[in-house]
Amino acid sequence: MTPVEPRTVREVLLWVLRHPWTSLGQRWNYKSAVMSSSFRALLFFAINLTAGTEAALAAMAAEFCLRFMTAGFYGALTQAFRRVQPAVHGTLAAMVLLPAVAHSLEFVVHWWRGTPELAASIAVSVAFTTVSTSFNLFAMRRGILVVGADGRSLWQDLRAMPGLVVAFVTLRGA
């Protein structure tokens, strides 16, 4: 039986704090880990290419590893907000919490390893987060990109993407 998911921002936050293994560990979202780490690694590569191929590859590798390890937890947190009503409250909470945590850690990792185009890299990553978090919530509210009992295969989710992207861009089904 699928547990009832929290319906308010307060309930989500309390659930995550009281049950981190259930809410984040068991719901580690491999779909988010695969997709986020791949897209963001390419962004860091492209932005840092002006500093040379070696620097771009190093930035890409650092971002891929960081995001692969962490994006599954961010995806689990995003999924936890999918049933919050009104939906705008869940969206706003995710749009504040995820970037605050993700980009603070991202900045430290890339500053520590000496990513040459650090400011531009983080700026583009934040912009990407704004769009991707909104899109992921939109998808998860429709049962796509979800893991666990309600989830489907990544392949099934990818096949649904073209129609979902059109609906997201045109705000149909919002």
C-alpha positions in Angstrom: 0.0 0.0 0.0 1.3 3.4 -1.0 1.6 5.8 2.0 -0.4 9.0 1.9 1.9 11.8 0.8 1.9 15.1 2.6 -0.4 17.8 1.2 1.0 21.0 2.7 4.5 22.5 2.7 4.6 22.2 6.5 3.7 18.5 6.3 6.4 17.9 3.7 9.1 19.6 5.7 8.1 17.8 8.9 8.0 14.4 7.0 11.5 15.0 5.6 12.9 16.1 8.9 11.3 13.2 10.9 11.7 10.5 8.3 14.7 11.3 6.1 15.3 7.7 5.1 11.7 7.1 4.0 11.2 10.5 2.3 14.6 10.9 0.7 16.6 7.7 0.9 14.0 5.2 -0.2 12.7 7.6 -2.8 16.2 8.5 -4.2 15.1 9.4 -7.7 17.4 7.7 -10.2 15.6 9.5 -13.0 16.6 12.9 -11.6 20.1 11.7 -11.0 20.6 10.4 -14.6 19.0 13.4 -16.3 20.2 16.2 -14.1 23.8 15.0 -14.0 23.9 14.6 -17.8 22.4 17.9 -18.7 24.4 19.9 -16.1 27.7 18.3 -17.0 27.2 19.4 -20.6 26.4 22.9 -19.4 29.5 23.1 -17.3 31.6 21.7 -20.2 30.2 24.3 -22.7 30.7 27.3 -20.4 34.2 26.3 -19.4 35.4 25.5 -22.9 36.7 29.0 -23.2 39.3 28.1 -20.5 40.4 25.1 -22.6 39.4 21.5 -23.2 41.1 20.2 -20.1 39.4 22.7 -17.8 36.0 22.1 -19.5 36.4 18.3 -19.1 37.4 18.7 -15.4 34.4 21.0 -14.7 32.1 18.6 -16.6 33.4 15.6 -14.6 33.1 17.4 -11.3 29.5 18.5 -12.0 28.5 15.0 -13.3 29.8 13.3 -10.1 28.3 16.0 -7.8 24.9 15.9 -9.5 24.7 12.2 -9.9 25.2 11.8 -6.1 22.9 14.6 -5.1 20.2 14.9 -7.8 18.4 11.8 -6.7 17.8 13.3 -3.3 16.7 16.6 -4.9 14.3 14.6 -7.1 13.0 12.8 -4.0 12.4 16.2 -2.4 10.7 17.6 -5.5 8.5 14.5 -5.6 7.5 15.1 -2.0 6.1 18.5 -3.0 4.1 17.2 -5.9 0.8 16.7 -4.0 1.0 20.0 -2.0 -2.2 22.1 -2.4 -2.5 24.7 -3.6 0.1 23.6 -6.1 1.7 27.1 -6.2 2.8 26.6 -2.6 4.6 23.3 -3.4 6.2 25.0 -6.5 7.4 28.0 -4.5 8.8 25.8 -1.6 10.7 23.7 -4.1 11.9 26.7 -6.0 13.4 28.2 -2.8 14.7 25.0 -1.0 16.3 23.1 -3.9 18.4 26.0 -5.2 19.5 27.1 -1.8 20.9 23.7 -1.0 22.0 22.5 -4.4 23.8 25.7 -5.5 25.5 26.3 -2.2 27.0 22.9 -2.4 27.7 23.2 -6.1 29.5 26.6 -5.6 31.7 25.1 -2.8 32.7 22.1 -4.9 33.5 24.1 -8.0 35.3 26.9 -6.1 37.4 24.2 -4.3 38.4 22.5 -7.5 39.0 25.8 -9.3 36.4 25.8 -12.0 37.6 28.7 -14.2 34.2 30.1 -15.3 32.6 29.7 -11.8 30.3 32.7 -11.8 28.9 32.0 -15.3 28.6 28.3 -14.6 26.6 28.8 -11.4 24.4 31.4 -13.0 23.5 29.1 -15.8 23.0 26.3 -13.4 20.6 28.4 -11.3 18.7 29.4 -14.4 18.5 25.7 -15.4 17.2 24.8 -11.9 14.5 27.4 -12.2 13.1 25.8 -15.3 13.9 22.2 -14.5 12.3 22.3 -11.0 9.2 23.8 -12.4 9.1 21.2 -15.2 9.8 18.3 -12.9 7.0 19.3 -10.5 4.7 19.7 -13.5 5.7 16.2 -14.7 5.5 14.6 -11.3 2.0 15.9 -10.7 1.1 13.9 -13.8 2.9 10.7 -12.6 6.0 11.2 -14.9 9.5 11.1 -13.5 8.2 9.6 -10.3 9.9 6.7 -8.6 8.4 4.2 -6.2 5.0 2.6 -6.3 3.5 5.3 -8.5 6.4 5.4 -10.9 6.8 3.9 -14.4 10.0 3.1 -16.2 12.4 5.8 -17.3 11.8 4.7 -20.9 8.0 5.2 -20.6 8.6 8.6 -19.0 10.9 9.6 -21.9 8.3 8.5 -24.4 5.8 10.9 -22.7 8.2 13.9 -22.8 7.3 15.5 -26.2 3.7 15.9 -25.2 4.6 16.9 -21.7 7.0 19.6 -22.9 4.3 21.0 -25.2 1.8 21.0 -22.3 4.3 22.7 -20.0 5.3 25.4 -22.6 1.7 26.1 -23.5 0.5 25.8 -19.9 -2.1 23.2 -20.9 -3.1 21.0 -18.0 -1.6 23.4 -15.5 
